[in-house]
Structures are given as structure tokens and as C-alpha cells.
Amino acid sequence: MTVFITLAVIGQVPPWLALTAVGRDVLITSGAIVYRVWLGPIHGSRPTTVSKINTLSQIIYLLAVMESAALGR
């Protein structure tokens, strides 16, 4: 999340993309907190395959952006 914000501030990532990624994380975290407060602990919850692929895609994208910036492309 912090990497998206930092890269958006320095102009390496479009602001809308950083906002989308950060907003998604905030929404998921908020939902988990509300669930826990209203219904109690979350038991047996596991990340979905789609979620894991999304996270991997974000990491690969951010690494590619940082490599491109480091190499001056």
C-alpha cells in the first residue's frame, strides 16, 4: 500500500491506480473489522486464489515500475 502511494506521489504510477489499490485494501480491512465487531472472530477464512493472483500481480507491477525508474527508462 505504501509503495503505491509513494510511487504515485513521485509520478511513477497513475494516481487513479494507487487510489484503487489502496481503496481496495481499506475496504477489505474495514469489512473484516466490522465483521469481527458484529459477529465475532473470523474462523477458517482463507485467501482465495483470485486474491493471491491479484497480490502477486500488484507486486510484479510495482517491481517493474521501480526497476524501470532505477534504470532510467
PyMOL Python script that loads the backbone (N, CA, C, O; Angstrom):
from pymol import cmd

cmd.read_pdbstr("""\
ATOM      1  N   MET A   1       0.824  -1.172   0.000  1.00  0.00           N
ATOM      2  CA  MET A   1       0.000   0.000   0.000  1.00  0.00           C
ATOM      3  C   MET A   1       0.880   1.252   0.000  1.00  0.00           C
ATOM      4  O   MET A   1       0.639   2.176  -0.777  1.00  0.00           O
ATOM      5  N   THR A   2       1.879   1.288   0.850  1.00  0.00           N
ATOM      6  CA  THR A   2       2.756   2.444   0.937  1.00  0.00           C
ATOM      7  C   THR A   2       3.535   2.643  -0.355  1.00  0.00           C
ATOM      8  O   THR A   2       3.779   3.778  -0.766  1.00  0.00           O
ATOM      9  N   VAL A   3       3.921   1.562  -0.990  1.00  0.00           N
ATOM     10  CA  VAL A   3       4.681   1.670  -2.238  1.00  0.00           C
ATOM     11  C   VAL A   3       3.823   2.310  -3.316  1.00  0.00           C
ATOM     12  O   VAL A   3       4.311   3.157  -4.063  1.00  0.00           O
ATOM     13  N   PHE A   4       2.553   1.923  -3.415  1.00  0.00           N
ATOM     14  CA  PHE A   4       1.658   2.547  -4.393  1.00  0.00           C
ATOM     15  C   PHE A   4       1.556   4.045  -4.145  1.00  0.00           C
ATOM     16  O   PHE A   4       1.642   4.830  -5.090  1.00  0.00           O
ATOM     17  N   ILE A   5       1.375   4.452  -2.904  1.00  0.00           N
ATOM     18  CA  ILE A   5       1.240   5.875  -2.575  1.00  0.00           C
ATOM     19  C   ILE A   5       2.523   6.628  -2.920  1.00  0.00           C
ATOM     20  O   ILE A   5       2.477   7.695  -3.533  1.00  0.00           O
ATOM     21  N   THR A   6       3.661   6.072  -2.527  1.00  0.00           N
ATOM     22  CA  THR A   6       4.939   6.721  -2.796  1.00  0.00           C
ATOM     23  C   THR A   6       5.182   6.871  -4.292  1.00  0.00           C
ATOM     24  O   THR A   6       5.578   7.941  -4.754  1.00  0.00           O
ATOM     25  N   LEU A   7       4.948   5.808  -5.048  1.00  0.00           N
ATOM     26  CA  LEU A   7       5.163   5.882  -6.491  1.00  0.00           C
ATOM     27  C   LEU A   7       4.178   6.835  -7.171  1.00  0.00           C
ATOM     28  O   LEU A   7       4.520   7.456  -8.177  1.00  0.00           O
ATOM     29  N   ALA A   8       2.979   6.958  -6.642  1.00  0.00           N
ATOM     30  CA  ALA A   8       2.016   7.923  -7.195  1.00  0.00           C
ATOM     31  C   ALA A   8       2.469   9.352  -6.916  1.00  0.00           C
ATOM     32  O   ALA A   8       2.367  10.219  -7.784  1.00  0.00           O
ATOM     33  N   VAL A   9       2.965   9.597  -5.713  1.00  0.00           N
ATOM     34  CA  VAL A   9       3.420  10.942  -5.344  1.00  0.00           C
ATOM     35  C   VAL A   9       4.592  11.393  -6.224  1.00  0.00           C
ATOM     36  O   VAL A   9       4.661  12.560  -6.610  1.00  0.00           O
ATOM     37  N   ILE A  10       5.507  10.478  -6.540  1.00  0.00           N
ATOM     38  CA  ILE A  10       6.657  10.856  -7.374  1.00  0.00           C
ATOM     39  C   ILE A  10       6.377  10.714  -8.870  1.00  0.00           C
ATOM     40  O   ILE A  10       7.265  10.923  -9.697  1.00  0.00           O
ATOM     41  N   GLY A  11       5.139  10.356  -9.211  1.00  0.00           N
ATOM     42  CA  GLY A  11       4.727  10.342 -10.608  1.00  0.00           C
ATOM     43  C   GLY A  11       5.077   9.091 -11.392  1.00  0.00           C
ATOM     44  O   GLY A  11       5.072   9.116 -12.623  1.00  0.00           O
ATOM     45  N   GLN A  12       5.378   8.004 -10.712  1.00  0.00           N
ATOM     46  CA  GLN A  12       5.719   6.764 -11.408  1.00  0.00           C
ATOM     47  C   GLN A  12       4.510   5.859 -11.655  1.00  0.00           C
ATOM     48  O   GLN A  12       4.547   4.978 -12.513  1.00  0.00           O
ATOM     49  N   VAL A  13       3.447   6.087 -10.897  1.00  0.00           N
ATOM     50  CA  VAL A  13       2.217   5.301 -11.013  1.00  0.00           C
ATOM     51  C   VAL A  13       1.059   6.279 -11.142  1.00  0.00           C
ATOM     52  O   VAL A  13       1.039   7.295 -10.447  1.00  0.00           O
ATOM     53  N   PRO A  14       0.090   5.997 -12.017  1.00  0.00           N
ATOM     54  CA  PRO A  14      -1.062   6.893 -12.115  1.00  0.00           C
ATOM     55  C   PRO A  14      -1.814   6.971 -10.781  1.00  0.00           C
ATOM     56  O   PRO A  14      -2.029   5.949 -10.129  1.00  0.00           O
ATOM     57  N   PRO A  15      -2.210   8.173 -10.380  1.00  0.00           N
ATOM     58  CA  PRO A  15      -2.910   8.326  -9.098  1.00  0.00           C
ATOM     59  C   PRO A  15      -4.173   7.474  -8.985  1.00  0.00           C
ATOM     60  O   PRO A  15      -4.479   6.963  -7.908  1.00  0.00           O
ATOM     61  N   TRP A  16      -4.910   7.316 -10.087  1.00  0.00           N
ATOM     62  CA  TRP A  16      -6.140   6.520 -10.025  1.00  0.00           C
ATOM     63  C   TRP A  16      -5.831   5.059  -9.686  1.00  0.00           C
ATOM     64  O   TRP A  16      -6.621   4.398  -9.011  1.00  0.00           O
ATOM     65  N   LEU A  17      -4.682   4.555 -10.154  1.00  0.00           N
ATOM     66  CA  LEU A  17      -4.318   3.173  -9.875  1.00  0.00           C
ATOM     67  C   LEU A  17      -3.934   3.003  -8.399  1.00  0.00           C
ATOM     68  O   LEU A  17      -4.317   2.023  -7.759  1.00  0.00           O
ATOM     69  N   ALA A  18      -3.182   3.960  -7.874  1.00  0.00           N
ATOM     70  CA  ALA A  18      -2.820   3.911  -6.458  1.00  0.00           C
ATOM     71  C   ALA A  18      -4.071   4.013  -5.591  1.00  0.00           C
ATOM     72  O   ALA A  18      -4.205   3.289  -4.604  1.00  0.00           O
ATOM     73  N   LEU A  19      -4.976   4.901  -5.955  1.00  0.00           N
ATOM     74  CA  LEU A  19      -6.217   5.064  -5.193  1.00  0.00           C
ATOM     75  C   LEU A  19      -7.049   3.777  -5.230  1.00  0.00           C
ATOM     76  O   LEU A  19      -7.639   3.392  -4.221  1.00  0.00           O
ATOM     77  N   THR A  20      -7.095   3.127  -6.368  1.00  0.00           N
ATOM     78  CA  THR A  20      -7.842   1.872  -6.489  1.00  0.00           C
ATOM     79  C   THR A  20      -7.235   0.777  -5.596  1.00  0.00           C
ATOM     80  O   THR A  20      -7.960   0.076  -4.891  1.00  0.00           O
ATOM     81  N   ALA A  21      -5.923   0.640  -5.631  1.00  0.00           N
ATOM     82  CA  ALA A  21      -5.257  -0.393  -4.830  1.00  0.00           C
ATOM     83  C   ALA A  21      -5.401  -0.115  -3.332  1.00  0.00           C
ATOM     84  O   ALA A  21      -5.699  -1.020  -2.553  1.00  0.00           O
ATOM     85  N   VAL A  22      -5.190   1.133  -2.938  1.00  0.00           N
ATOM     86  CA  VAL A  22      -5.308   1.495  -1.525  1.00  0.00           C
ATOM     87  C   VAL A  22      -6.761   1.378  -1.070  1.00  0.00           C
ATOM     88  O   VAL A  22      -7.039   0.879   0.021  1.00  0.00           O
ATOM     89  N   GLY A  23      -7.681   1.840  -1.909  1.00  0.00           N
ATOM     90  CA  GLY A  23      -9.106   1.762  -1.579  1.00  0.00           C
ATOM     91  C   GLY A  23      -9.567   0.328  -1.379  1.00  0.00           C
ATOM     92  O   GLY A  23     -10.354   0.045  -0.476  1.00  0.00           O
ATOM     93  N   ARG A  24      -9.085  -0.568  -2.209  1.00  0.00           N
ATOM     94  CA  ARG A  24      -9.432  -1.988  -2.070  1.00  0.00           C
ATOM     95  C   ARG A  24      -8.948  -2.526  -0.730  1.00  0.00           C
ATOM     96  O   ARG A  24      -9.687  -3.213  -0.025  1.00  0.00           O
ATOM     97  N   ASP A  25      -7.706  -2.210  -0.384  1.00  0.00           N
ATOM     98  CA  ASP A  25      -7.168  -2.679   0.899  1.00  0.00           C
ATOM     99  C   ASP A  25      -7.941  -2.104   2.085  1.00  0.00           C
ATOM    100  O   ASP A  25      -8.217  -2.811   3.054  1.00  0.00           O
ATOM    101  N   VAL A  26      -8.286  -0.833   2.003  1.00  0.00           N
ATOM    102  CA  VAL A  26      -9.054  -0.198   3.081  1.00  0.00           C
ATOM    103  C   VAL A  26     -10.436  -0.835   3.195  1.00  0.00           C
ATOM    104  O   VAL A  26     -10.918  -1.077   4.301  1.00  0.00           O
ATOM    105  N   LEU A  27     -11.066  -1.101   2.075  1.00  0.00           N
ATOM    106  CA  LEU A  27     -12.384  -1.721   2.068  1.00  0.00           C
ATOM    107  C   LEU A  27     -12.343  -3.125   2.681  1.00  0.00           C
ATOM    108  O   LEU A  27     -13.207  -3.472   3.486  1.00  0.00           O
ATOM    109  N   ILE A  28     -11.362  -3.920   2.312  1.00  0.00           N
ATOM    110  CA  ILE A  28     -11.238  -5.276   2.856  1.00  0.00           C
ATOM    111  C   ILE A  28     -10.979  -5.220   4.363  1.00  0.00           C
ATOM    112  O   ILE A  28     -11.601  -5.956   5.130  1.00  0.00           O
ATOM    113  N   THR A  29     -10.067  -4.355   4.782  1.00  0.00           N
ATOM    114  CA  THR A  29      -9.757  -4.231   6.210  1.00  0.00           C
ATOM    115  C   THR A  29     -10.967  -3.747   6.995  1.00  0.00           C
ATOM    116  O   THR A  29     -11.267  -4.279   8.064  1.00  0.00           O
ATOM    117  N   SER A  30     -11.660  -2.750   6.479  1.00  0.00           N
ATOM    118  CA  SER A  30     -12.857  -2.235   7.151  1.00  0.00           C
ATOM    119  C   SER A  30     -13.928  -3.307   7.271  1.00  0.00           C
ATOM    120  O   SER A  30     -14.567  -3.444   8.315  1.00  0.00           O
ATOM    121  N   GLY A  31     -14.121  -4.060   6.208  1.00  0.00           N
ATOM    122  CA  GLY A  31     -15.104  -5.141   6.240  1.00  0.00           C
ATOM    123  C   GLY A  31     -14.761  -6.195   7.275  1.00  0.00           C
ATOM    124  O   GLY A  31     -15.645  -6.694   7.970  1.00  0.00           O
ATOM    125  N   ALA A  32     -13.475  -6.543   7.385  1.00  0.00           N
ATOM    126  CA  ALA A  32     -13.051  -7.532   8.373  1.00  0.00           C
ATOM    127  C   ALA A  32     -13.259  -7.022   9.798  1.00  0.00           C
ATOM    128  O   ALA A  32     -13.653  -7.784  10.682  1.00  0.00           O
ATOM    129  N   ILE A  33     -12.995  -5.742  10.018  1.00  0.00           N
ATOM    130  CA  ILE A  33     -13.194  -5.159  11.348  1.00  0.00           C
ATOM    131  C   ILE A  33     -14.677  -5.140  11.710  1.00  0.00           C
ATOM    132  O   ILE A  33     -15.052  -5.520  12.819  1.00  0.00           O
ATOM    133  N   VAL A  34     -15.509  -4.702  10.788  1.00  0.00           N
ATOM    134  CA  VAL A  34     -16.955  -4.662  11.043  1.00  0.00           C
ATOM    135  C   VAL A  34     -17.480  -6.071  11.311  1.00  0.00           C
ATOM    136  O   VAL A  34     -18.273  -6.273  12.231  1.00  0.00           O
ATOM    137  N   TYR A  35     -17.047  -7.034  10.521  1.00  0.00           N
ATOM    138  CA  TYR A  35     -17.471  -8.424  10.716  1.00  0.00           C
ATOM    139  C   TYR A  35     -17.097  -8.899  12.115  1.00  0.00           C
ATOM    140  O   TYR A  35     -17.917  -9.489  12.819  1.00  0.00           O
ATOM    141  N   ARG A  36     -15.861  -8.638  12.509  1.00  0.00           N
ATOM    142  CA  ARG A  36     -15.392  -9.094  13.827  1.00  0.00           C
ATOM    143  C   ARG A  36     -16.167  -8.419  14.956  1.00  0.00           C
ATOM    144  O   ARG A  36     -16.510  -9.071  15.942  1.00  0.00           O
ATOM    145  N   VAL A  37     -16.444  -7.139  14.826  1.00  0.00           N
ATOM    146  CA  VAL A  37     -17.173  -6.419  15.881  1.00  0.00           C
ATOM    147  C   VAL A  37     -18.614  -6.921  15.987  1.00  0.00           C
ATOM    148  O   VAL A  37     -19.122  -7.124  17.089  1.00  0.00           O
ATOM    149  N   TRP A  38     -19.264  -7.119  14.852  1.00  0.00           N
ATOM    150  CA  TRP A  38     -20.677  -7.508  14.858  1.00  0.00           C
ATOM    151  C   TRP A  38     -20.887  -9.004  15.082  1.00  0.00           C
ATOM    152  O   TRP A  38     -21.820  -9.395  15.783  1.00  0.00           O
ATOM    153  N   LEU A  39     -20.036  -9.842  14.499  1.00  0.00           N
ATOM    154  CA  LEU A  39     -20.279 -11.286  14.505  1.00  0.00           C
ATOM    155  C   LEU A  39     -19.231 -12.100  15.248  1.00  0.00           C
ATOM    156  O   LEU A  39     -19.421 -13.301  15.441  1.00  0.00           O
ATOM    157  N   GLY A  40     -18.150 -11.496  15.663  1.00  0.00           N
ATOM    158  CA  GLY A  40     -17.109 -12.218  16.377  1.00  0.00           C
ATOM    159  C   GLY A  40     -15.965 -12.613  15.475  1.00  0.00           C
ATOM    160  O   GLY A  40     -15.912 -12.211  14.313  1.00  0.00           O
ATOM    161  N   PRO A  41     -15.048 -13.400  16.007  1.00  0.00           N
ATOM    162  CA  PRO A  41     -13.851 -13.784  15.244  1.00  0.00           C
ATOM    163  C   PRO A  41     -14.189 -14.522  13.940  1.00  0.00           C
ATOM    164  O   PRO A  41     -15.189 -15.231  13.835  1.00  0.00           O
ATOM    165  N   ILE A  42     -13.327 -14.325  12.980  1.00  0.00           N
ATOM    166  CA  ILE A  42     -13.473 -14.997  11.690  1.00  0.00           C
ATOM    167  C   ILE A  42     -12.735 -16.328  11.779  1.00  0.00           C
ATOM    168  O   ILE A  42     -11.522 -16.355  11.987  1.00  0.00           O
ATOM    169  N   HIS A  43     -13.464 -17.432  11.621  1.00  0.00           N
ATOM    170  CA  HIS A  43     -12.866 -18.765  11.716  1.00  0.00           C
ATOM    171  C   HIS A  43     -12.776 -19.400  10.340  1.00  0.00           C
ATOM    172  O   HIS A  43     -13.728 -19.349   9.561  1.00  0.00           O
ATOM    173  N   GLY A  44     -11.643 -19.991  10.046  1.00  0.00           N
ATOM    174  CA  GLY A  44     -11.481 -20.750   8.815  1.00  0.00           C
ATOM    175  C   GLY A  44     -11.460 -19.918   7.550  1.00  0.00           C
ATOM    176  O   GLY A  44     -11.652 -20.463   6.463  1.00  0.00           O
ATOM    177  N   SER A  45     -11.235 -18.631   7.651  1.00  0.00           N
ATOM    178  CA  SER A  45     -11.191 -17.773   6.472  1.00  0.00           C
ATOM    179  C   SER A  45      -9.819 -17.887   5.814  1.00  0.00           C
ATOM    180  O   SER A  45      -8.786 -17.727   6.465  1.00  0.00           O
ATOM    181  N   ARG A  46      -9.828 -18.162   4.524  1.00  0.00           N
ATOM    182  CA  ARG A  46      -8.582 -18.288   3.782  1.00  0.00           C
ATOM    183  C   ARG A  46      -8.643 -17.412   2.547  1.00  0.00           C
ATOM    184  O   ARG A  46      -9.717 -17.226   1.976  1.00  0.00           O
ATOM    185  N   PRO A  47      -7.507 -16.868   2.125  1.00  0.00           N
ATOM    186  CA  PRO A  47      -7.487 -16.060   0.900  1.00  0.00           C
ATOM    187  C   PRO A  47      -7.862 -16.920  -0.312  1.00  0.00           C
ATOM    188  O   PRO A  47      -7.488 -18.090  -0.398  1.00  0.00           O
ATOM    189  N   THR A  48      -8.590 -16.331  -1.225  1.00  0.00           N
ATOM    190  CA  THR A  48      -8.959 -17.054  -2.439  1.00  0.00           C
ATOM    191  C   THR A  48      -7.798 -17.038  -3.428  1.00  0.00           C
ATOM    192  O   THR A  48      -6.862 -16.249  -3.296  1.00  0.00           O
ATOM    193  N   THR A  49      -7.875 -17.907  -4.401  1.00  0.00           N
ATOM    194  CA  THR A  49      -6.849 -17.945  -5.441  1.00  0.00           C
ATOM    195  C   THR A  49      -6.809 -16.630  -6.208  1.00  0.00           C
ATOM    196  O   THR A  49      -5.731 -16.142  -6.547  1.00  0.00           O
ATOM    197  N   VAL A  50      -7.962 -16.060  -6.481  1.00  0.00           N
ATOM    198  CA  VAL A  50      -8.025 -14.780  -7.192  1.00  0.00           C
ATOM    199  C   VAL A  50      -7.314 -13.692  -6.386  1.00  0.00           C
ATOM    200  O   VAL A  50      -6.597 -12.865  -6.950  1.00  0.00           O
ATOM    201  N   SER A  51      -7.511 -13.697  -5.085  1.00  0.00           N
ATOM    202  CA  SER A  51      -6.859 -12.710  -4.222  1.00  0.00           C
ATOM    203  C   SER A  51      -5.341 -12.872  -4.257  1.00  0.00           C
ATOM    204  O   SER A  51      -4.607 -11.885  -4.314  1.00  0.00           O
ATOM    205  N   LYS A  52      -4.882 -14.099  -4.225  1.00  0.00           N
ATOM    206  CA  LYS A  52      -3.444 -14.349  -4.276  1.00  0.00           C
ATOM    207  C   LYS A  52      -2.859 -13.913  -5.613  1.00  0.00           C
ATOM    208  O   LYS A  52      -1.772 -13.337  -5.658  1.00  0.00           O
ATOM    209  N   ILE A  53      -3.574 -14.186  -6.705  1.00  0.00           N
ATOM    210  CA  ILE A  53      -3.119 -13.768  -8.034  1.00  0.00           C
ATOM    211  C   ILE A  53      -3.083 -12.240  -8.120  1.00  0.00           C
ATOM    212  O   ILE A  53      -2.152 -11.675  -8.693  1.00  0.00           O
ATOM    213  N   ASN A  54      -4.091 -11.572  -7.554  1.00  0.00           N
ATOM    214  CA  ASN A  54      -4.127 -10.115  -7.538  1.00  0.00           C
ATOM    215  C   ASN A  54      -2.924  -9.543  -6.799  1.00  0.00           C
ATOM    216  O   ASN A  54      -2.278  -8.614  -7.284  1.00  0.00           O
ATOM    217  N   THR A  55      -2.625 -10.093  -5.631  1.00  0.00           N
ATOM    218  CA  THR A  55      -1.483  -9.623  -4.845  1.00  0.00           C
ATOM    219  C   THR A  55      -0.181  -9.836  -5.609  1.00  0.00           C
ATOM    220  O   THR A  55       0.666  -8.943  -5.652  1.00  0.00           O
ATOM    221  N   LEU A  56      -0.017 -10.996  -6.204  1.00  0.00           N
ATOM    222  CA  LEU A  56       1.181 -11.279  -6.988  1.00  0.00           C
ATOM    223  C   LEU A  56       1.305 -10.311  -8.164  1.00  0.00           C
ATOM    224  O   LEU A  56       2.399  -9.828  -8.458  1.00  0.00           O
ATOM    225  N   SER A  57       0.195 -10.028  -8.834  1.00  0.00           N
ATOM    226  CA  SER A  57       0.201  -9.093  -9.959  1.00  0.00           C
ATOM    227  C   SER A  57       0.624  -7.690  -9.516  1.00  0.00           C
ATOM    228  O   SER A  57       1.393  -7.021 -10.206  1.00  0.00           O
ATOM    229  N   GLN A  58       0.122  -7.256  -8.373  1.00  0.00           N
ATOM    230  CA  GLN A  58       0.500  -5.935  -7.849  1.00  0.00           C
ATOM    231  C   GLN A  58       1.995  -5.886  -7.537  1.00  0.00           C
ATOM    232  O   GLN A  58       2.666  -4.905  -7.858  1.00  0.00           O
ATOM    233  N   ILE A  59       2.513  -6.934  -6.915  1.00  0.00           N
ATOM    234  CA  ILE A  59       3.941  -6.968  -6.568  1.00  0.00           C
ATOM    235  C   ILE A  59       4.797  -6.936  -7.828  1.00  0.00           C
ATOM    236  O   ILE A  59       5.771  -6.186  -7.895  1.00  0.00           O
ATOM    237  N   ILE A  60       4.447  -7.738  -8.821  1.00  0.00           N
ATOM    238  CA  ILE A  60       5.203  -7.765 -10.079  1.00  0.00           C
ATOM    239  C   ILE A  60       5.156  -6.403 -10.760  1.00  0.00           C
ATOM    240  O   ILE A  60       6.177  -5.920 -11.250  1.00  0.00           O
ATOM    241  N   TYR A  61       3.980  -5.781 -10.794  1.00  0.00           N
ATOM    242  CA  TYR A  61       3.833  -4.464 -11.415  1.00  0.00           C
ATOM    243  C   TYR A  61       4.710  -3.434 -10.711  1.00  0.00           C
ATOM    244  O   TYR A  61       5.435  -2.682 -11.362  1.00  0.00           O
ATOM    245  N   LEU A  62       4.642  -3.401  -9.373  1.00  0.00           N
ATOM    246  CA  LEU A  62       5.417  -2.417  -8.618  1.00  0.00           C
ATOM    247  C   LEU A  62       6.923  -2.646  -8.788  1.00  0.00           C
ATOM    248  O   LEU A  62       7.688  -1.689  -8.905  1.00  0.00           O
ATOM    249  N   LEU A  63       7.342  -3.903  -8.802  1.00  0.00           N
ATOM    250  CA  LEU A  63       8.759  -4.190  -9.035  1.00  0.00           C
ATOM    251  C   LEU A  63       9.198  -3.724 -10.428  1.00  0.00           C
ATOM    252  O   LEU A  63      10.293  -3.186 -10.590  1.00  0.00           O
ATOM    253  N   ALA A  64       8.347  -3.929 -11.419  1.00  0.00           N
ATOM    254  CA  ALA A  64       8.665  -3.496 -12.783  1.00  0.00           C
ATOM    255  C   ALA A  64       8.754  -1.971 -12.867  1.00  0.00           C
ATOM    256  O   ALA A  64       9.638  -1.435 -13.536  1.00  0.00           O
ATOM    257  N   VAL A  65       7.849  -1.283 -12.197  1.00  0.00           N
ATOM    258  CA  VAL A  65       7.876   0.196 -12.192  1.00  0.00           C
ATOM    259  C   VAL A  65       9.150   0.694 -11.513  1.00  0.00           C
ATOM    260  O   VAL A  65       9.810   1.602 -12.019  1.00  0.00           O
ATOM    261  N   MET A  66       9.498   0.099 -10.365  1.00  0.00           N
ATOM    262  CA  MET A  66      10.708   0.529  -9.659  1.00  0.00           C
ATOM    263  C   MET A  66      11.969   0.203 -10.460  1.00  0.00           C
ATOM    264  O   MET A  66      12.911   0.995 -10.475  1.00  0.00           O
ATOM    265  N   GLU A  67      11.996  -0.944 -11.120  1.00  0.00           N
ATOM    266  CA  GLU A  67      13.150  -1.283 -11.951  1.00  0.00           C
ATOM    267  C   GLU A  67      13.282  -0.306 -13.099  1.00  0.00           C
ATOM    268  O   GLU A  67      14.382   0.147 -13.414  1.00  0.00           O
ATOM    269  N   SER A  68      12.159   0.021 -13.726  1.00  0.00           N
ATOM    270  CA  SER A  68      12.173   0.964 -14.842  1.00  0.00           C
ATOM    271  C   SER A  68      12.682   2.330 -14.386  1.00  0.00           C
ATOM    272  O   SER A  68      13.465   2.966 -15.092  1.00  0.00           O
ATOM    273  N   ALA A  69      12.249   2.779 -13.228  1.00  0.00           N
ATOM    274  CA  ALA A  69      12.700   4.075 -12.693  1.00  0.00           C
ATOM    275  C   ALA A  69      14.176   4.018 -12.346  1.00  0.00           C
ATOM    276  O   ALA A  69      14.907   4.978 -12.592  1.00  0.00           O
ATOM    277  N   ALA A  70      14.624   2.908 -11.779  1.00  0.00           N
ATOM    278  CA  ALA A  70      16.031   2.780 -11.400  1.00  0.00           C
ATOM    279  C   ALA A  70      16.953   2.759 -12.611  1.00  0.00           C
ATOM    280  O   ALA A  70      18.079   3.254 -12.549  1.00  0.00           O
ATOM    281  N   LEU A  71      16.474   2.186 -13.711  1.00  0.00           N
ATOM    282  CA  LEU A  71      17.276   2.097 -14.919  1.00  0.00           C
ATOM    283  C   LEU A  71      17.116   3.314 -15.832  1.00  0.00           C
ATOM    284  O   LEU A  71      17.751   3.402 -16.882  1.00  0.00           O
ATOM    285  N   GLY A  72      16.259   4.249 -15.417  1.00  0.00           N
ATOM    286  CA  GLY A  72      16.072   5.480 -16.172  1.00  0.00           C
ATOM    287  C   GLY A  72      15.254   5.359 -17.425  1.00  0.00           C
ATOM    288  O   GLY A  72      15.416   6.143 -18.360  1.00  0.00           O
ATOM    289  N   ARG A  73      14.386   4.394 -17.452  1.00  0.00           N
ATOM    290  CA  ARG A  73      13.534   4.206 -18.646  1.00  0.00           C
ATOM    291  C   ARG A  73      12.270   5.004 -18.545  1.00  0.00           C
ATOM    292  O   ARG A  73      11.442   4.965 -19.455  1.00  0.00           O
TER     293      ARG A  73
END
""", "prot")
cmd.dss("prot")
cmd.show_as("cartoon", "prot")
cmd.util.cbc("prot")
cmd.orient("prot")
